[in-house]
């Protein structure tokens, strides 16, 4: 490690960490210097990125459709969408041919 890192660590321990905002910034700088994570080696190429964007767009379309269906269902259940009354029952043909006073 570089000597500046050792000096920084010693300063933090000697002061007891009560340096304030400057000490906090210095500690964050130290942590970034000491514990720098390596960059990810596998980056997405253009085809994979386009495939992921297409999949996200497809999921977005499905989500919009589901949202519209849910909104319609909520309005329907709330009574905001009027429904036509059900049609009257049809009388079977054999009953329609009989006259009202005819018993048989």
HUKA-V360781 format. One record per helix or strand. SS is the DSSP state (hx for helix, st for strand). FROM is the first residue (numbers start at 1). TO is the last residue. If there is no record, write none. Layout:
SS;FROM;TO / SS;FROM;TO
This chain:
hx;3;15 / hx;21;34 / hx;46;78 / hx;93;97
